[in-house]
Amino acid sequence: MTQIQLSDAQAVILSTACAREDGAVFPVTASLKGGAVGNVCKSLLKQGLIEENGATDVNTVWRHDEERGPITLRATPLAYSTLGITDEQDDTLPAETPTAPVQRRKGTKQETLIEMLRAEGGATIDEIVAETGWLSHTVRGAMSGALKKKLGLTIISEKVDGGARRYRICDMREGAGR
């Protein structure tokens, strides 16, 4: 079974809903601003972790439907299993939510970048620019933000024999001694 990776906001909203006896998402206790609650809820709906039900309390209305009237959101059984909450457990939340590898689209520039950095000897900024069409600052930003911070990859930068600086993804066995 594929595990679902949740953002911090998704995990807070979902775990709060699962802790409630009726599984209600609203009222949301997370301190999200602007349209963030809507975006998080749309994402959880798309993943099947919450579902729309008829609302009986005006404080829990998600949206209004012409046919069904006021609609609210509730956690689905998939939400409970994703968080590791089963019938045998008590009502406390698990210490940490399970994580899974992020499912990526194929053929993206990010995937190309990762392949280049995993290749023997890695790649230079100029090589990556030529392959992806990105500007050099975009390449550096992608390595720093998407690869290091979001995906948790370790990137090594080396200047070999006075040539251009080469970047590569560190193998876990390599990084263990550093």
C-alpha positions as CSV (number, residue, x, y, z in Angstrom):
1,M,0.0,0.0,0.0
2,T,1.3,3.4,-0.9
3,Q,1.7,5.8,2.0
4,I,0.5,9.4,1.6
5,Q,2.9,12.2,2.5
6,L,1.3,15.1,4.2
7,S,2.5,18.7,4.6
8,D,2.6,20.1,8.1
9,A,-0.7,22.0,7.6
10,Q,-2.4,18.9,6.1
11,A,-1.2,16.8,9.1
12,V,-2.5,19.3,11.6
13,I,-5.9,19.7,10.0
14,L,-6.3,16.0,9.4
15,S,-5.1,14.9,12.9
16,T,-7.4,17.4,14.5
17,A,-10.4,16.1,12.5
18,C,-9.5,12.5,13.3
19,A,-9.3,13.3,17.0
20,R,-12.9,14.6,17.0
21,E,-15.6,12.0,17.6
22,D,-17.5,13.0,14.4
23,G,-14.3,13.5,12.3
24,A,-15.3,17.1,11.4
25,V,-12.6,19.2,9.8
26,F,-14.3,22.5,10.9
27,P,-13.7,24.5,12.9
28,V,-10.1,24.5,11.8
29,T,-7.7,25.1,14.8
30,A,-4.6,25.6,12.6
31,S,-3.4,29.1,12.3
32,L,-3.5,29.4,8.5
33,K,-3.9,32.7,6.7
34,G,-5.8,33.8,3.6
35,G,-6.9,31.0,1.3
36,A,-4.5,28.5,2.8
37,V,-7.3,26.5,4.6
38,G,-9.2,26.2,1.3
39,N,-6.1,25.0,-0.5
40,V,-5.2,22.5,2.1
41,C,-8.8,21.1,2.2
42,K,-8.9,20.9,-1.6
43,S,-5.7,18.9,-1.5
44,L,-7.0,16.6,1.2
45,L,-10.3,16.1,-0.8
46,K,-8.3,15.3,-3.9
47,Q,-6.4,12.6,-2.0
48,G,-9.5,11.1,-0.6
49,L,-8.5,11.9,3.0
50,I,-11.6,14.0,3.7
51,E,-15.1,14.0,2.1
52,E,-18.0,16.3,1.8
53,N,-21.1,15.7,3.9
54,G,-24.3,17.7,4.7
55,A,-23.7,20.3,7.4
56,T,-26.1,20.7,10.3
57,D,-24.1,23.3,12.2
58,V,-23.6,26.8,10.5
59,N,-20.1,27.1,12.0
60,T,-18.9,24.0,10.1
61,V,-20.0,25.0,6.6
62,W,-17.3,24.4,3.9
63,R,-19.5,25.5,0.9
64,H,-23.1,25.7,-0.2
65,D,-24.4,23.4,-2.9
66,E,-27.6,24.2,-4.8
67,E,-28.9,20.6,-4.5
68,R,-27.6,19.5,-1.1
69,G,-27.5,22.8,0.8
70,P,-24.7,23.5,3.3
71,I,-21.7,21.1,3.0
72,T,-19.0,20.4,5.6
73,L,-15.9,18.2,5.5
74,R,-15.2,15.0,7.5
75,A,-12.2,12.7,7.7
76,T,-12.5,9.4,5.7
77,P,-11.3,6.0,6.9
78,L,-8.3,6.5,4.7
79,A,-7.3,9.5,6.8
80,Y,-7.4,7.4,10.0
81,S,-5.2,4.7,8.4
82,T,-2.8,7.2,6.9
83,L,-2.3,8.7,10.4
84,G,-2.0,5.2,11.9
85,I,-5.2,5.5,13.9
86,T,-7.1,2.2,14.2
87,D,-10.1,1.0,16.2
88,E,-7.8,-0.9,18.7
89,Q,-5.9,2.3,19.7
90,D,-7.2,4.9,22.1
91,D,-8.1,8.4,20.9
92,T,-4.6,9.8,21.2
93,L,-2.8,10.9,18.1
94,P,0.4,9.0,16.9
95,A,3.7,10.6,17.8
96,E,4.6,11.2,14.2
97,T,2.8,10.8,10.9
98,P,4.1,8.2,8.4
99,T,6.1,9.6,5.5
100,A,6.6,8.1,2.1
101,P,8.7,9.0,-0.9
102,V,7.3,11.9,-2.9
103,Q,5.6,10.7,-6.1
104,R,7.2,12.8,-8.9
105,R,6.2,13.3,-12.5
106,K,8.4,11.8,-15.1
107,G,10.4,13.8,-17.6
108,T,10.6,17.1,-15.6
109,K,13.6,19.4,-15.4
110,Q,13.9,18.6,-11.7
111,E,14.2,14.9,-12.6
112,T,16.8,15.8,-15.3
113,L,18.8,17.8,-12.6
114,I,18.7,14.8,-10.2
115,E,19.9,12.4,-12.9
116,M,22.7,14.7,-13.8
117,L,23.8,15.1,-10.2
118,R,23.7,11.3,-9.7
119,A,25.8,10.6,-12.7
120,E,29.5,9.7,-12.3
121,G,31.3,12.9,-11.5
122,G,28.2,15.0,-11.2
123,A,27.7,18.1,-13.3
124,T,28.7,21.7,-13.6
125,I,26.3,24.6,-13.5
126,D,27.0,25.3,-17.2
127,E,26.2,21.6,-18.1
128,I,22.9,21.8,-16.1
129,V,22.0,25.2,-17.7
130,A,22.6,23.7,-21.2
131,E,20.4,20.6,-20.4
132,T,17.5,22.3,-18.6
133,G,17.4,25.7,-20.2
134,W,17.4,27.3,-16.7
135,L,19.5,30.3,-15.8
136,S,22.4,29.6,-13.4
137,H,20.7,31.2,-10.4
138,T,17.7,29.0,-11.0
139,V,19.9,25.9,-11.0
140,R,21.5,27.0,-7.7
141,G,18.0,27.7,-6.2
142,A,16.7,24.3,-7.3
143,M,19.6,22.5,-5.7
144,S,19.3,24.5,-2.5
145,G,15.5,24.6,-2.2
146,A,13.9,21.7,-4.0
147,L,16.7,19.1,-3.7
148,K,18.3,20.0,-0.3
149,K,15.4,21.4,1.7
150,K,12.4,19.7,0.3
151,L,13.7,16.3,-0.8
152,G,16.5,16.2,1.9
153,L,19.2,15.2,-0.6
154,T,22.8,16.0,0.2
155,I,24.6,17.9,-2.5
156,I,28.4,18.0,-2.6
157,S,30.3,20.8,-4.4
158,E,33.9,20.1,-5.5
159,K,36.4,22.0,-7.6
160,V,38.4,19.4,-9.4
161,D,42.0,20.3,-10.6
162,G,41.3,24.0,-11.0
163,G,38.4,23.3,-13.4
164,A,34.8,24.3,-13.0
165,R,33.0,23.5,-9.8
166,R,31.1,20.2,-10.0
167,Y,28.0,19.3,-8.0
168,R,26.8,15.8,-7.2
169,I,24.3,14.1,-5.0
170,C,26.1,12.4,-2.1
171,D,25.5,8.7,-1.6
172,M,24.3,7.9,2.0
173,R,27.5,5.8,2.6
174,E,29.6,8.8,1.6
175,G,27.9,11.3,3.8
176,A,28.0,9.1,6.9
177,G,31.6,10.0,7.6
178,R,31.3,13.7,7.1
